[in-house]
Amino acid sequence: MNEKRGASGLILNEPLLWEKGSTGRCGISIPKNDVKTSPLDKNMTREGPGFPDLSEVDVIRHYTRLSQWNFGVDTGMYPLGSCTMKYNPKTNERQASLKGFNESHPFLPDALSQGALELIYSLENFLKEITGMDAVSLQPAAGAHGELTGMLLIHAYHRARENQRSKIIIPDTAHGTNPASAALCGYQPVNIQSGEKGILTAKSVAAIMDGDTAGIMVTNPNTLGLYEEELPEIAEHIHEKGGLVYCDGANMNALMGILKVRDLGVDIIHLNLHKTFSTPHGGGGPGAGPVACTKNIEPYLPIPRIVKKDNGFRLDEHHPESIGRIMTFYGHFGVMVKAYSYILSLGAEGLKKASRYAVLNANYIKEKLKDTYHLPYDRPCMHECVFSDENHRSYHVSTLDIAKRLIDYGFHPPTIYFPLVVSGAIMIEPTETESKEELDQFVEAMKAISDEAREHPEYLKNAPHLSKVKRLDETAAARKPCLCG
Amino acid sequence: MKEISELNLPEDIRYTKTHEWAKKIGKTIKVGLTDYAQNQLGDIVFVELPKIGESFSKGDEFGNVESVKAVSEIYMPVGGEVVAVNQELESTPELVNQNPYSEGWLIELKPTHPAEWDALLDKAAYLVELKG
């Protein structure tokens, strides 16, 4: 296809459901009442909620129309850096909707939940294999929850040694949630700057690591998409002073099957099943942020743990040193089924290949665009690359304008203004599931936008032009939010 | 975004490396964000300021500003006690963008060590910082 992919088409306006329908209209027929009615005491009843009266077609058209205003990874490339918006194979949905999984009730006794428990147990084993760790808890509900769990584990570890500490080292290239997770656990985050190459230096860590520092939180690859080459040496410095190394594994999509993070000196890591292991997220479903750790931290993992006995799988609560329960029931089970399905579908070789393609695709984009867009760190990247608007500022065009214009070309915008270490950052993560043709079209679009910035900056300033909703007034939305329907 | 040559940097105030300005008003000092800072941050949507009576040392974080792009901390140009805060910013944070040196001021403080004033940058030194 040579023509530009972004085109205008007929999109239907749609009111709120409350503005649709007509009194008495109904989408379902309730069976006739065949028992005597017994009205409740007047004191216990009140007016019901003001639900609109709608037919089935009213509702179906409503949501179908809204879905047509949307853009998802099933629509097109979604290179949102740091978010790993890879295509989610539909077989995952099929497995998750199997009756035995989909309709299992969390209150069923262990004996009647053997299939579900076995799946969780096996998935834990897969994640142990992938990370090289000794134990896993699948309870945390998402990435930041995994981070908090990791911080609680570090806290429990030091408490057990009667050596409580107050600080955590966090580099400027860590995920934004890291300092919040540490602070929520009562630690004081100590910021440390990455070195000239965009990665952390062992020297700078050694200089601030002390006996009151509980450990370090490292995102690897970091948010510049760069591999933390000095992590093993950094881990040595941390361990020497009695600290622990926490790895934010949200960017594991670059590493799975290539290396085991444990070999880098990592003690605790969280993974994002919804990114790396391909389950819908970002409005498409909940996350799962399992935590994996080494043997010496295992006693503190959340309960219940899943154990295998002679007579089957059991939920085991007898772990007196545990940090306790951190989630209702056992986490987001549906996400686990999808991730399990993904890992089985790809197999060990397939996972390795996925990571290799993810890295290859990001480097391809980096090389194709580095003569057009300013590339602050010109070195091989991992699964994502970070550009900036520096080359375009003289046209008074900013990162926001470039991102908005990309919508007209039929691509979801990348992550912008993050990481903060790059002013005007444009963070592109293509993922492994985009083909070379798709990547080439993206590169062409980015180059065309760069030309427009020079020749017709107003195209960018007022973009997007083709979407249902044009440039939003984000400032007014933030200053005067309208929070009711 | 503005080029450095387009920035409004008054002569009669002092600056910090972290892009705050300070202005002597009798015995107190008024503090705000520089034109460079407000321009870099973009549209400011929320300003969090300390309470009157709180004391901070030079370089301490005393609040933060949130723009459509990011949240940034703001630091004390000199140590002191907060004697006034700009209440207007609660409902109209855009004043920091519109008039960073007048209606967009942040706090007024009573300095603990008046000598700390001398370490602040003048316009020429601040310009050197900006040009990096």
Chai-1 contact restraints between the chains, C-beta under 6 A:
chainA,res_idxA,chainB,res_idxB,connection_type,confidence,min_distance_angstrom,max_distance_angstrom,comment,restraint_id
A,R393,B,M1,contact,1.0,0.0,6.0,A-B,restraint_1
A,Y417,B,K69,contact,1.0,0.0,6.0,A-B,restraint_2
A,E474,B,V68,contact,1.0,0.0,6.0,A-B,restraint_3
A,T475,B,D43,contact,1.0,0.0,6.0,A-B,restraint_4
A,T475,B,V68,contact,1.0,0.0,6.0,A-B,restraint_5
A,A478,B,V45,contact,1.0,0.0,6.0,A-B,restraint_6
A,R479,B,V45,contact,1.0,0.0,6.0,A-B,restraint_7
